[in-house]
Amino acid sequence: MKTLSLEGKRALVCGASKGIGKAVAMLLAERGAEVVAVARNANTLKQLVNELPTPNHQAHSWLAADFSSPSLLASELQTFLAGEAPFQILIHNTGGPPPGLIHQASLEAFSLAFAQHLLAGQVLVQALLPGMQASQYGRIINIVSTSVRQPIPGLGVSNTVRAAVAAWAKTLADELAPMGITVNNVLPGFTRTERLAQIIATRAEKQGLSPEAVEAAMLAEVPAGRFAEPEETAEAVAFLASQAASYITGTHLPVDGGRLRPL
């Protein structure tokens, strides 16, 4: 019988120090996976690992890494993975680029965003794929954005790089499906995280409005009438990581309260 349990699986969870990434790490651990949490701040990661559930007495661990340098990330992963058991689950999640209009964005802003999102994702997949093949089980889940379906005003660089990641993931899904490895994108809508607070503050400043007015206008776009909690997105990720989702690949799954209008 298909199961939602992740017992016996190892998961590398990126951007795990806060927001959606942290919620995903907590839930995967609760479902039985052994989690390796990845982010930039070692102290935050150490604290997180101590908080992760251990229903199967899992030995969770952490890796401090900066995705702005893909070559350094590749070297750090090679060192870390030496002698490690294979990973079956990759949660590719990275904080979004700063808000801003696309016609005002610098070339450096685009280069950094592509490095942190697209190139880092390629490094992660190439590092973990042999272990997935050996395990005959692989789940690659990208936390992207609803902007891949509907660009979000004021997030020019983010809209661009997220679309590139979505196309990369779809191509990857086609290539890896014969190996029994799935690749899917989760598209969070407006979610109560530090990122959302930053977006609201930036819009309020640029539009000369109060943060409350900006928040009300954003909520008016959401049929559910509220912002998501990070744990709600984590539930979708955990499902896609499970055996129950073995025949789902190459999809974009919005978790947005109905905000996206296309069928």
N, C-alpha and C positions, 0 to 999 in steps of 0.2 A: 504494500500500500504506500502511496506517495505520502511524504511527511514534511512537516515544517521544521522538524528538528535539524539542528546543525551539529549535533554531537559527532565528534571525530573529525571535524573540518577545521582548517586553519584559515584565518581571514586577515588580510593586510588592509587596514582601514586608514585612509589618508584624510588629512584635515580633521583629525579625531579630537583635537583639544577643545572644541567648542561647537555650538550650534548643531546643525544636522549631522556632521561627522561624529560628534560625541554621542548623540542619540543613537546613531547606527551602531557604534562600538558597543554601547551598553546593551542594546537589544540582541545583537549577534551573540554576545557573551551569554546573555540570559537564555538564548536558544541552544546553547551548548558549544558554540565555536570557541576555539582558542584564538584570541585576538592579539595582533601586533598593531599597536596604535602609532600612527605616524603624524608628526607635525614639526614645527620649528623649535618650540620651547621645551627643553628637556624637563624642567621642573614641573611644568603643567602636565606633561605626559606621565611622569612618575606618580603624581597624585591621581591622575585618571586611572592608571593601571591598578592602583590600590582600591579604587571604587568599583571596578568591573565585577559583575557577578561571576561566581564560579560553581555553578550547579554540578558540574562534572569534575571539579577540582582541577580546572584548566590552569595552565601556567601562562598567564598573559604577560606580554612584554611590550617594549616600545622602541622606536627608532626616531631620533631627531634628524630631520632632513629639510633642506631648503630647495624647493622646486624651481627656483629662478635660474639654477645652473644644471641643465640636464646631464652634462658630462660628469659633474661632481656627484649628482644623484646616482648615476650609473655605477660609479666607483664605490660609493657608500653601500649601495645595494649588493654589489658583488661581494664586498667584505662581510656584510651582515648575513647574507644567505649561505655563505660557506659553512657546510656542516649542518644547516638547518633542515628540518623536515619540509616537505613540499607545502605550498599554499594552494588551496582549492578555490579561494574567494578573494577577489580584488575589488575593493571599493575605491574607485578613482574619484577623489573629491578634493577640490582646491578652492580657496576663497576667491571671490570674483574681483576683477579689476576695479579700480576706483570709478565712480560715476563721472560722466562728462559727455559733451557733445562730440560726435564722431569727427566733424570737420575741424575741431580744435585739438584733436588728439595728436600727440607726437609719434614719430616713428618708433621711438624708444618704448612708448607705452604699448604699442602693438607687439614689438619684439619680446618684451617681458611677458605679456599675456600669453603669447604663443608658446614661449618656453615653459611657463608654469602650468599650462593646461594641456596643450597638444603634445609638445615634445616630451614632457614629463610622463604623460600617459603612455607614449610609445616605449619609453625606457622601462616603465613598470611592467607593461605587458611582456616585453621581450625577456625581462628578468624572471617573471613568474610562470610564463607559459610552459617551459619544460616540466615543471612540477605538476602543473595541471594535466598535461598529457600523460605523465607517468601515473598520476592518480586516477586517470580516466574520469575526472570530474573537474569542471571549471566553470566559474561564474565571474564574469567581468561586468561590473555595474558602475556606470558613470553618473555622478550627480551633476546634472547640467543645469538647464533653466527652461522655463516656458518660452524664452526668447527665441529658441530654435524654431518655434512655430509662429511666433508673433513678437517681433522686436519690441523691446521695452524702451520707451522714450527716456533719453538721458543716460543710457548705458551703451554708448556707441561701441567702445572697444569690446565690452563684454558680449554684446549681441554678435559681433563678428567672430570672436574666437569660439564662442559656444556653438555657433553654426558649424564651424570647422570641426570641432570635436564630435558633433553629431554625425557628420558625414564620414569621418574617420571610423567611428564606432560601427556605423552601418556596413561599411566595407569590411571591417574586421569580423563582424558577425557572419557575413557570407563565407569568409575564408575559414573560420573556425568551427562552423556548424557541423561539418563532417566528422570532426574530432569529438563531438559531444560537448563542446564548450560553448556556452551562451554568452552573448554580449548585448546588454540592454542599457538604455538611458532612462533615468528617472528625472522628471522635470518638475522641480518644486515651484509652486506659486509663491505668493507673498507669505513668508514664514517668519514668525517672531524670533529673529536672530539679531546679532549685532550688525550684520550686513543690511537688514531691512531698516534698522534704526539710522544707519548711515545714509541710505537712500532717501529716507523721509527728511532727514535734516538738510541734505543737499538740495532737494526740491524746494523745501520751505524757504531756504536762503535765496535761491535763484528766482523764485516766484513771488517773494515778498509776502508769504503766507505763514501762518502759525503751523507748527508740526501737527497739531490736532486737525486743522483744516485739510492738510495734505493727506493725513491718514484716513480721514472721512472720504475723501475723493477716491482713494485707492480701494477702500472697502466697497464703495459703490460699484466697482467693476466686478466684484466677486459675488456670484449668486448665493453662495453659502453664507454671506454676510459677516464673515470673520476671517482673520488670518489663521494660517495653519500653525500648529505646534511642531517643533522638530521631530517629536516622537511619531507623528502621523506619517511623515515621509519615511522615517526609519522602518515602519511596518511594511511599506511597499518594497523597500530595499531587501528586508529580511525574507519576504516571500520570493522575490526573484533569485535570492541566493540559495533557496531550498530545492530539494528534489522535486517538490510539487510543481515547480516552474520549468521543468526540464525541456518542455516543448515550446517555450517562449524565448525568442531571440530576435534581435534586430528591431526591437520596438522602442518607441518613445512613450513612457508612461507619465502623464501629467498627474501631479498631486496638487491641485490648484483650486479646489472648491468650485469648479465649473467656469473659471475665468476665461479659458480658451474657448473661442466660438467655433472654430472649424470642426467638422465631424471627424 
